[in-house]
Amino acid sequence: MPFGNIGIGGLILILVIALIIFGPSKLPELGRAFGRTLSEFKSATRGMIDGDKDDKDKAETPEPPANSEQKPRLTAVESNKG
């Protein structure tokens, strides 16, 4: 991984460059947006994992068979011939 060895100096350099590019007023907004994005991603992945567990639980409990033999309903039709 090319970015695996970022040290303290590299991290400080990245933060200084971000401060220069975005300015001090935009950095808190960017941090909040990044935090919201991470929390939404985390909750979505948890939902997918929990959904898989729910699907497994549903697969283990058998559902009663549906009544496939349904009788057709006939209705009477009156004709008004005069």
Biopython code that builds the backbone (N, CA, C, O; Angstrom):
import numpy as np
from Bio.PDB.StructureBuilder import StructureBuilder

atoms = [
    (1, "MET", "N", (0.837, -1.167, 0.000)),
    (1, "MET", "CA", (0.000, 0.000, 0.000)),
    (1, "MET", "C", (0.888, 1.238, 0.000)),
    (1, "MET", "O", (1.758, 1.357, 0.863)),
    (2, "PRO", "N", (0.703, 2.147, -0.920)),
    (2, "PRO", "CA", (1.593, 3.296, -0.987)),
    (2, "PRO", "C", (1.348, 4.308, 0.127)),
    (2, "PRO", "O", (2.259, 5.062, 0.467)),
    (3, "PHE", "N", (0.141, 4.349, 0.712)),
    (3, "PHE", "CA", (-0.152, 5.326, 1.754)),
    (3, "PHE", "C", (-0.085, 4.724, 3.151)),
    (3, "PHE", "O", (-0.508, 5.367, 4.112)),
    (4, "GLY", "N", (0.422, 3.536, 3.286)),
    (4, "GLY", "CA", (0.468, 2.857, 4.565)),
    (4, "GLY", "C", (1.499, 3.422, 5.524)),
    (4, "GLY", "O", (1.393, 3.204, 6.731)),
    (5, "ASN", "N", (2.482, 4.134, 5.028)),
    (5, "ASN", "CA", (3.576, 4.600, 5.887)),
    (5, "ASN", "C", (3.565, 6.118, 6.060)),
    (5, "ASN", "O", (4.621, 6.749, 6.029)),
    (6, "ILE", "N", (2.394, 6.705, 6.241)),
    (6, "ILE", "CA", (2.332, 8.144, 6.503)),
    (6, "ILE", "C", (2.613, 8.355, 7.982)),
    (6, "ILE", "O", (1.918, 7.815, 8.842)),
    (7, "GLY", "N", (3.606, 9.120, 8.258)),
    (7, "GLY", "CA", (3.975, 9.390, 9.653)),
    (7, "GLY", "C", (3.332, 10.676, 10.146)),
    (7, "GLY", "O", (2.449, 11.240, 9.500)),
    (8, "ILE", "N", (3.794, 11.125, 11.306)),
    (8, "ILE", "CA", (3.277, 12.354, 11.902)),
    (8, "ILE", "C", (3.587, 13.555, 11.011)),
    (8, "ILE", "O", (2.741, 14.426, 10.810)),
    (9, "GLY", "N", (4.800, 13.590, 10.483)),
    (9, "GLY", "CA", (5.190, 14.708, 9.618)),
    (9, "GLY", "C", (4.337, 14.794, 8.358)),
    (9, "GLY", "O", (3.932, 15.881, 7.946)),
    (10, "GLY", "N", (4.070, 13.654, 7.757)),
    (10, "GLY", "CA", (3.230, 13.629, 6.564)),
    (10, "GLY", "C", (1.804, 14.042, 6.853)),
    (10, "GLY", "O", (1.171, 14.729, 6.051)),
    (11, "LEU", "N", (1.299, 13.622, 8.003)),
    (11, "LEU", "CA", (-0.057, 13.987, 8.392)),
    (11, "LEU", "C", (-0.177, 15.490, 8.640)),
    (11, "LEU", "O", (-1.160, 16.114, 8.240)),
    (12, "ILE", "N", (0.826, 16.065, 9.300)),
    (12, "ILE", "CA", (0.827, 17.511, 9.535)),
    (12, "ILE", "C", (0.910, 18.265, 8.216)),
    (12, "ILE", "O", (0.238, 19.282, 8.042)),
    (13, "LEU", "N", (1.719, 17.786, 7.296)),
    (13, "LEU", "CA", (1.833, 18.421, 5.987)),
    (13, "LEU", "C", (0.500, 18.389, 5.244)),
    (13, "LEU", "O", (0.117, 19.387, 4.632)),
    (14, "ILE", "N", (-0.212, 17.268, 5.286)),
    (14, "ILE", "CA", (-1.519, 17.158, 4.631)),
    (14, "ILE", "C", (-2.514, 18.127, 5.260)),
    (14, "ILE", "O", (-3.281, 18.774, 4.546)),
    (15, "LEU", "N", (-2.511, 18.235, 6.590)),
    (15, "LEU", "CA", (-3.428, 19.155, 7.270)),
    (15, "LEU", "C", (-3.116, 20.618, 6.940)),
    (15, "LEU", "O", (-4.035, 21.421, 6.779)),
    (16, "VAL", "N", (-1.852, 20.964, 6.839)),
    (16, "VAL", "CA", (-1.475, 22.338, 6.486)),
    (16, "VAL", "C", (-1.913, 22.657, 5.063)),
    (16, "VAL", "O", (-2.421, 23.749, 4.806)),
    (17, "ILE", "N", (-1.728, 21.731, 4.144)),
    (17, "ILE", "CA", (-2.152, 21.941, 2.761)),
    (17, "ILE", "C", (-3.672, 22.083, 2.689)),
    (17, "ILE", "O", (-4.177, 22.938, 1.961)),
    (18, "ALA", "N", (-4.403, 21.256, 3.433)),
    (18, "ALA", "CA", (-5.862, 21.360, 3.461)),
    (18, "ALA", "C", (-6.294, 22.703, 4.033)),
    (18, "ALA", "O", (-7.251, 23.303, 3.544)),
    (19, "LEU", "N", (-5.603, 23.182, 5.058)),
    (19, "LEU", "CA", (-5.919, 24.480, 5.651)),
    (19, "LEU", "C", (-5.690, 25.606, 4.651)),
    (19, "LEU", "O", (-6.475, 26.552, 4.586)),
    (20, "ILE", "N", (-4.625, 25.508, 3.879)),
    (20, "ILE", "CA", (-4.334, 26.532, 2.870)),
    (20, "ILE", "C", (-5.381, 26.495, 1.750)),
    (20, "ILE", "O", (-5.852, 27.543, 1.308)),
    (21, "ILE", "N", (-5.739, 25.312, 1.300)),
    (21, "ILE", "CA", (-6.668, 25.190, 0.177)),
    (21, "ILE", "C", (-8.089, 25.602, 0.578)),
    (21, "ILE", "O", (-8.714, 26.405, -0.115)),
    (22, "PHE", "N", (-8.599, 25.068, 1.676)),
    (22, "PHE", "CA", (-10.003, 25.276, 2.030)),
    (22, "PHE", "C", (-10.224, 26.443, 2.974)),
    (22, "PHE", "O", (-11.329, 26.983, 3.021)),
    (23, "GLY", "N", (-9.231, 26.843, 3.714)),
    (23, "GLY", "CA", (-9.384, 27.944, 4.657)),
    (23, "GLY", "C", (-9.928, 27.468, 5.992)),
    (23, "GLY", "O", (-10.510, 26.387, 6.088)),
    (24, "PRO", "N", (-9.735, 28.281, 7.020)),
    (24, "PRO", "CA", (-10.151, 27.855, 8.361)),
    (24, "PRO", "C", (-11.662, 27.786, 8.543)),
    (24, "PRO", "O", (-12.132, 27.065, 9.423)),
    (25, "SER", "N", (-12.436, 28.508, 7.743)),
    (25, "SER", "CA", (-13.889, 28.483, 7.923)),
    (25, "SER", "C", (-14.525, 27.235, 7.312)),
    (25, "SER", "O", (-15.572, 26.791, 7.783)),
    (26, "LYS", "N", (-13.924, 26.670, 6.286)),
    (26, "LYS", "CA", (-14.498, 25.506, 5.608)),
    (26, "LYS", "C", (-14.088, 24.174, 6.239)),
    (26, "LYS", "O", (-14.798, 23.182, 6.077)),
    (27, "LEU", "N", (-12.985, 24.129, 6.937)),
    (27, "LEU", "CA", (-12.513, 22.859, 7.492)),
    (27, "LEU", "C", (-13.495, 22.214, 8.469)),
    (27, "LEU", "O", (-13.685, 21.000, 8.388)),
    (28, "PRO", "N", (-14.132, 22.950, 9.390)),
    (28, "PRO", "CA", (-15.112, 22.287, 10.266)),
    (28, "PRO", "C", (-16.296, 21.708, 9.496)),
    (28, "PRO", "O", (-16.793, 20.633, 9.833)),
    (29, "GLU", "N", (-16.748, 22.421, 8.460)),
    (29, "GLU", "CA", (-17.850, 21.920, 7.637)),
    (29, "GLU", "C", (-17.452, 20.636, 6.914)),
    (29, "GLU", "O", (-18.231, 19.685, 6.841)),
    (30, "LEU", "N", (-16.236, 20.622, 6.386)),
    (30, "LEU", "CA", (-15.756, 19.428, 5.698)),
    (30, "LEU", "C", (-15.616, 18.252, 6.664)),
    (30, "LEU", "O", (-15.934, 17.115, 6.315)),
    (31, "GLY", "N", (-15.144, 18.529, 7.869)),
    (31, "GLY", "CA", (-15.017, 17.478, 8.880)),
    (31, "GLY", "C", (-16.364, 16.893, 9.260)),
    (31, "GLY", "O", (-16.504, 15.677, 9.393)),
    (32, "ARG", "N", (-17.372, 17.772, 9.439)),
    (32, "ARG", "CA", (-18.720, 17.288, 9.768)),
    (32, "ARG", "C", (-19.287, 16.443, 8.638)),
    (32, "ARG", "O", (-19.867, 15.385, 8.883)),
    (33, "ALA", "N", (-19.125, 16.901, 7.413)),
    (33, "ALA", "CA", (-19.637, 16.151, 6.265)),
    (33, "ALA", "C", (-18.952, 14.790, 6.152)),
    (33, "ALA", "O", (-19.599, 13.785, 5.861)),
    (34, "PHE", "N", (-17.659, 14.766, 6.381)),
    (34, "PHE", "CA", (-16.920, 13.507, 6.338)),
    (34, "PHE", "C", (-17.385, 12.563, 7.449)),
    (34, "PHE", "O", (-17.531, 11.361, 7.225)),
    (35, "GLY", "N", (-17.616, 13.106, 8.642)),
    (35, "GLY", "CA", (-18.101, 12.292, 9.758)),
    (35, "GLY", "C", (-19.484, 11.723, 9.494)),
    (35, "GLY", "O", (-19.747, 10.558, 9.794)),
    (36, "ARG", "N", (-20.379, 12.545, 8.929)),
    (36, "ARG", "CA", (-21.724, 12.050, 8.585)),
    (36, "ARG", "C", (-21.651, 10.948, 7.542)),
    (36, "ARG", "O", (-22.366, 9.950, 7.624)),
    (37, "THR", "N", (-20.788, 11.137, 6.572)),
    (37, "THR", "CA", (-20.645, 10.127, 5.521)),
    (37, "THR", "C", (-20.164, 8.803, 6.106)),
    (37, "THR", "O", (-20.681, 7.741, 5.758)),
    (38, "LEU", "N", (-19.184, 8.866, 6.986)),
    (38, "LEU", "CA", (-18.678, 7.644, 7.613)),
    (38, "LEU", "C", (-19.745, 6.967, 8.468)),
    (38, "LEU", "O", (-19.864, 5.742, 8.447)),
    (39, "SER", "N", (-20.527, 7.751, 9.223)),
    (39, "SER", "CA", (-21.554, 7.142, 10.074)),
    (39, "SER", "C", (-22.670, 6.525, 9.234)),
    (39, "SER", "O", (-23.190, 5.469, 9.595)),
    (40, "GLU", "N", (-23.053, 7.161, 8.118)),
    (40, "GLU", "CA", (-24.062, 6.578, 7.236)),
    (40, "GLU", "C", (-23.555, 5.280, 6.610)),
    (40, "GLU", "O", (-24.299, 4.306, 6.495)),
    (41, "PHE", "N", (-22.301, 5.275, 6.210)),
    (41, "PHE", "CA", (-21.719, 4.069, 5.629)),
    (41, "PHE", "C", (-21.684, 2.943, 6.655)),
    (41, "PHE", "O", (-21.981, 1.791, 6.340)),
    (42, "LYS", "N", (-21.319, 3.288, 7.884)),
    (42, "LYS", "CA", (-21.242, 2.293, 8.950)),
    (42, "LYS", "C", (-22.623, 1.712, 9.253)),
    (42, "LYS", "O", (-22.760, 0.500, 9.418)),
    (43, "SER", "N", (-23.645, 2.565, 9.326)),
    (43, "SER", "CA", (-24.997, 2.068, 9.608)),
    (43, "SER", "C", (-25.538, 1.253, 8.437)),
    (43, "SER", "O", (-26.281, 0.294, 8.644)),
    (44, "ALA", "N", (-25.177, 1.620, 7.220)),
    (44, "ALA", "CA", (-25.635, 0.853, 6.058)),
    (44, "ALA", "C", (-25.003, -0.530, 6.032)),
    (44, "ALA", "O", (-25.672, -1.512, 5.711)),
    (45, "THR", "N", (-23.724, -0.615, 6.365)),
    (45, "THR", "CA", (-23.073, -1.928, 6.381)),
    (45, "THR", "C", (-23.618, -2.780, 7.518)),
    (45, "THR", "O", (-23.766, -3.993, 7.369)),
    (46, "ARG", "N", (-23.915, -2.157, 8.649)),
    (46, "ARG", "CA", (-24.540, -2.916, 9.746)),
    (46, "ARG", "C", (-25.913, -3.418, 9.324)),
    (46, "ARG", "O", (-26.291, -4.547, 9.638)),
    (47, "GLY", "N", (-26.655, -2.579, 8.614)),
    (47, "GLY", "CA", (-27.970, -2.987, 8.136)),
    (47, "GLY", "C", (-27.883, -4.157, 7.178)),
    (47, "GLY", "O", (-28.726, -5.053, 7.207)),
    (48, "MET", "N", (-26.874, -4.152, 6.336)),
    (48, "MET", "CA", (-26.701, -5.270, 5.408)),
    (48, "MET", "C", (-26.355, -6.539, 6.170)),
    (48, "MET", "O", (-26.870, -7.611, 5.854)),
    (49, "ILE", "N", (-25.489, -6.429, 7.168)),
    (49, "ILE", "CA", (-25.092, -7.602, 7.950)),
    (49, "ILE", "C", (-26.277, -8.121, 8.748)),
    (49, "ILE", "O", (-26.520, -9.327, 8.787)),
    (50, "ASP", "N", (-27.022, -7.211, 9.391)),
    (50, "ASP", "CA", (-28.193, -7.620, 10.158)),
    (50, "ASP", "C", (-29.268, -8.194, 9.241)),
    (50, "ASP", "O", (-29.978, -9.124, 9.623)),
    (51, "GLY", "N", (-29.388, -7.649, 8.043)),
    (51, "GLY", "CA", (-30.348, -8.170, 7.080)),
    (51, "GLY", "C", (-30.008, -9.592, 6.672)),
    (51, "GLY", "O", (-30.905, -10.413, 6.480)),
    (52, "ASP", "N", (-28.729, -9.889, 6.537)),
    (52, "ASP", "CA", (-28.314, -11.248, 6.210)),
    (52, "ASP", "C", (-28.661, -12.202, 7.344)),
    (52, "ASP", "O", (-29.084, -13.333, 7.103)),
    (53, "LYS", "N", (-28.481, -11.746, 8.587)),
    (53, "LYS", "CA", (-28.824, -12.584, 9.732)),
    (53, "LYS", "C", (-30.321, -12.830, 9.786)),
    (53, "LYS", "O", (-30.757, -13.939, 10.097)),
    (54, "ASP", "N", (-31.116, -11.804, 9.484)),
    (54, "ASP", "CA", (-32.573, -11.965, 9.478)),
    (54, "ASP", "C", (-33.001, -12.945, 8.395)),
    (54, "ASP", "O", (-33.899, -13.759, 8.611)),
    (55, "ASP", "N", (-32.360, -12.868, 7.227)),
    (55, "ASP", "CA", (-32.686, -13.791, 6.144)),
    (55, "ASP", "C", (-32.373, -15.227, 6.539)),
    (55, "ASP", "O", (-33.136, -16.137, 6.214)),
    (56, "LYS", "N", (-31.257, -15.443, 7.237)),
    (56, "LYS", "CA", (-30.894, -16.788, 7.684)),
    (56, "LYS", "C", (-31.908, -17.307, 8.697)),
    (56, "LYS", "O", (-32.278, -18.480, 8.663)),
    (57, "ASP", "N", (-32.363, -16.422, 9.611)),
    (57, "ASP", "CA", (-33.359, -16.822, 10.602)),
    (57, "ASP", "C", (-34.676, -17.195, 9.924)),
    (57, "ASP", "O", (-35.326, -18.163, 10.316)),
    (58, "LYS", "N", (-35.065, -16.435, 8.918)),
    (58, "LYS", "CA", (-36.302, -16.732, 8.204)),
    (58, "LYS", "C", (-36.187, -18.037, 7.424)),
    (58, "LYS", "O", (-37.165, -18.774, 7.296)),
    (59, "ALA", "N", (-35.002, -18.323, 6.905)),
    (59, "ALA", "CA", (-34.806, -19.549, 6.136)),
    (59, "ALA", "C", (-34.869, -20.769, 7.046)),
    (59, "ALA", "O", (-35.260, -21.847, 6.598)),
    (60, "GLU", "N", (-34.493, -20.622, 8.304)),
    (60, "GLU", "CA", (-34.510, -21.750, 9.224)),
    (60, "GLU", "C", (-35.917, -22.087, 9.704)),
    (60, "GLU", "O", (-36.191, -23.250, 9.999)),
    (61, "THR", "N", (-36.809, -21.117, 9.792)),
    (61, "THR", "CA", (-38.176, -21.381, 10.234)),
    (61, "THR", "C", (-39.037, -21.650, 9.006)),
    (61, "THR", "O", (-39.178, -20.780, 8.146)),
    (62, "PRO", "N", (-39.618, -22.855, 8.916)),
    (62, "PRO", "CA", (-40.425, -23.172, 7.724)),
    (62, "PRO", "C", (-41.767, -22.442, 7.762)),
    (62, "PRO", "O", (-42.389, -22.295, 8.814)),
    (63, "GLU", "N", (-42.185, -21.996, 6.601)),
    (63, "GLU", "CA", (-43.473, -21.334, 6.477)),
    (63, "GLU", "C", (-44.530, -22.384, 6.152)),
    (63, "GLU", "O", (-44.228, -23.373, 5.485)),
    (64, "PRO", "N", (-45.761, -22.186, 6.612)),
    (64, "PRO", "CA", (-46.807, -23.152, 6.280)),
    (64, "PRO", "C", (-47.078, -23.116, 4.777)),
    (64, "PRO", "O", (-47.029, -22.051, 4.162)),
    (65, "PRO", "N", (-47.361, -24.271, 4.186)),
    (65, "PRO", "CA", (-47.583, -24.296, 2.740)),
    (65, "PRO", "C", (-48.860, -23.542, 2.374)),
    (65, "PRO", "O", (-49.868, -23.601, 3.079)),
    (66, "ALA", "N", (-48.784, -22.853, 1.283)),
    (66, "ALA", "CA", (-49.939, -22.100, 0.809)),
    (66, "ALA", "C", (-50.928, -23.050, 0.151)),
    (66, "ALA", "O", (-50.529, -24.043, -0.457)),
    (67, "ASN", "N", (-52.189, -22.756, 0.267)),
    (67, "ASN", "CA", (-53.230, -23.582, -0.325)),
    (67, "ASN", "C", (-53.250, -23.308, -1.823)),
    (67, "ASN", "O", (-53.767, -22.282, -2.266)),
    (68, "SER", "N", (-52.687, -24.222, -2.596)),
    (68, "SER", "CA", (-52.579, -24.003, -4.031)),
    (68, "SER", "C", (-53.852, -24.404, -4.767)),
    (68, "SER", "O", (-54.046, -24.018, -5.920)),
    (69, "GLU", "N", (-54.715, -25.168, -4.122)),
    (69, "GLU", "CA", (-55.962, -25.577, -4.770)),
    (69, "GLU", "C", (-57.065, -24.623, -4.365)),
    (69, "GLU", "O", (-57.701, -24.803, -3.327)),
    (70, "GLN", "N", (-57.288, -23.628, -5.169)),
    (70, "GLN", "CA", (-58.351, -22.679, -4.900)),
    (70, "GLN", "C", (-59.517, -22.989, -5.826)),
    (70, "GLN", "O", (-59.337, -23.186, -7.027)),
    (71, "LYS", "N", (-60.699, -23.028, -5.257)),
    (71, "LYS", "CA", (-61.885, -23.306, -6.051)),
    (71, "LYS", "C", (-62.321, -22.029, -6.747)),
    (71, "LYS", "O", (-62.325, -20.958, -6.140)),
    (72, "PRO", "N", (-62.686, -22.137, -8.010)),
    (72, "PRO", "CA", (-63.146, -20.939, -8.710)),
    (72, "PRO", "C", (-64.510, -20.512, -8.192)),
    (72, "PRO", "O", (-65.360, -21.351, -7.891)),
    (73, "ARG", "N", (-64.709, -19.238, -8.094)),
    (73, "ARG", "CA", (-65.984, -18.713, -7.638)),
    (73, "ARG", "C", (-66.855, -18.406, -8.847)),
    (73, "ARG", "O", (-66.419, -17.772, -9.808)),
    (74, "LEU", "N", (-68.062, -18.857, -8.775)),
    (74, "LEU", "CA", (-69.023, -18.590, -9.837)),
    (74, "LEU", "C", (-70.062, -17.610, -9.307)),
    (74, "LEU", "O", (-70.554, -17.752, -8.188)),
    (75, "THR", "N", (-70.380, -16.637, -10.110)),
    (75, "THR", "CA", (-71.402, -15.686, -9.714)),
    (75, "THR", "C", (-72.559, -15.754, -10.674)),
    (75, "THR", "O", (-72.369, -15.970, -11.871)),
    (76, "ALA", "N", (-73.736, -15.575, -10.168)),
    (76, "ALA", "CA", (-74.944, -15.643, -10.993)),
    (76, "ALA", "C", (-75.132, -14.305, -11.696)),
    (76, "ALA", "O", (-74.921, -13.240, -11.115)),
    (77, "VAL", "N", (-75.531, -14.388, -12.956)),
    (77, "VAL", "CA", (-75.777, -13.191, -13.751)),
    (77, "VAL", "C", (-77.231, -13.232, -14.190)),
    (77, "VAL", "O", (-77.670, -14.210, -14.795)),
    (78, "GLU", "N", (-77.965, -12.198, -13.897)),
    (78, "GLU", "CA", (-79.362, -12.134, -14.293)),
    (78, "GLU", "C", (-79.474, -11.400, -15.614)),
    (78, "GLU", "O", (-78.786, -10.405, -15.841)),
    (79, "SER", "N", (-80.324, -11.881, -16.466)),
    (79, "SER", "CA", (-80.539, -11.199, -17.724)),
    (79, "SER", "C", (-81.929, -10.586, -17.702)),
    (79, "SER", "O", (-82.876, -11.215, -17.229)),
    (80, "ASN", "N", (-82.059, -9.401, -18.195)),
    (80, "ASN", "CA", (-83.332, -8.661, -18.221)),
    (80, "ASN", "C", (-83.856, -8.610, -19.665)),
    (80, "ASN", "O", (-83.832, -7.562, -20.311)),
    (81, "LYS", "N", (-84.311, -9.725, -20.137)),
    (81, "LYS", "CA", (-84.877, -9.752, -21.481)),
    (81, "LYS", "C", (-86.380, -9.507, -21.346)),
    (81, "LYS", "O", (-87.029, -10.133, -20.508)),
    (82, "GLY", "N", (-86.919, -8.649, -22.120)),
    (82, "GLY", "CA", (-88.309, -8.278, -21.932)),
    (82, "GLY", "C", (-89.260, -8.654, -22.976)),
    (82, "GLY", "O", (-90.450, -8.361, -22.860)),
]
sb = StructureBuilder()
sb.init_structure("model")
sb.init_model(0)
sb.init_chain("A")
sb.init_seg("    ")
for serial, (resi, resn, name, xyz) in enumerate(atoms, 1):
    if name == "N":
        sb.init_residue(resn, " ", resi, " ")
    sb.init_atom(name, np.array(xyz, "f"), 0.0, 1.0, " ", f" {name:<3s}", serial, name[0])
structure = sb.get_structure()
